[in-house]
Amino acid sequence: MLPPAGLIVPCFKPVLTGATPAATVEDVLKLKSALGQCAAQADEYLKWRKAIEEGG
């Protein structure tokens, strides 16, 4: 059985510049946000898989 379409999608990868200290701070914030969104996608998939494995 495959996960529903749209549940597993590529993670957003922000473009990093880091040309200045201020730009590096912005890049870190972008990466933190992207990582959080990607982790949420993985968590949703794992919850779905656990529910399927438990018969629900």
C-alpha positions in Angstrom: 0.0 0.0 0.0 1.3 3.4 -0.9 0.8 6.6 1.1 -1.9 9.0 -0.2 -0.7 11.3 -3.0 0.4 14.6 -1.5 1.4 13.1 1.8 5.0 12.6 0.7 6.4 15.6 -1.2 9.9 16.9 -1.6 11.1 19.1 1.2 11.6 22.8 0.4 15.3 23.7 0.2 15.8 27.5 0.6 18.5 29.2 -1.4 21.3 30.3 0.9 23.4 33.4 0.3 25.3 34.0 3.5 27.2 36.9 1.9 27.0 38.9 5.1 26.5 38.1 8.8 22.9 39.5 8.5 22.3 37.3 5.4 23.6 34.3 7.4 21.1 34.9 10.2 18.3 35.1 7.6 19.6 31.8 6.1 19.5 30.1 9.4 15.9 31.2 10.0 14.9 30.0 6.5 16.6 26.6 7.2 15.0 26.3 10.5 11.6 26.9 9.0 12.2 24.5 6.1 13.4 21.8 8.5 10.4 22.2 10.7 8.0 21.8 7.7 9.9 18.8 6.4 9.9 17.2 9.8 6.1 17.7 10.0 5.7 15.9 6.7 7.8 13.0 8.0 5.8 12.9 11.2 2.5 12.8 9.3 3.7 9.9 7.2 4.9 8.0 10.3 1.6 8.5 12.0 -0.3 7.3 8.9 2.0 4.2 8.6 1.5 3.4 12.3 -2.3 3.7 11.9 -2.2 1.3 8.9 0.0 -1.2 10.8 -2.4 -1.1 13.7 -5.3 -1.8 11.5 -6.8 1.6 11.4 
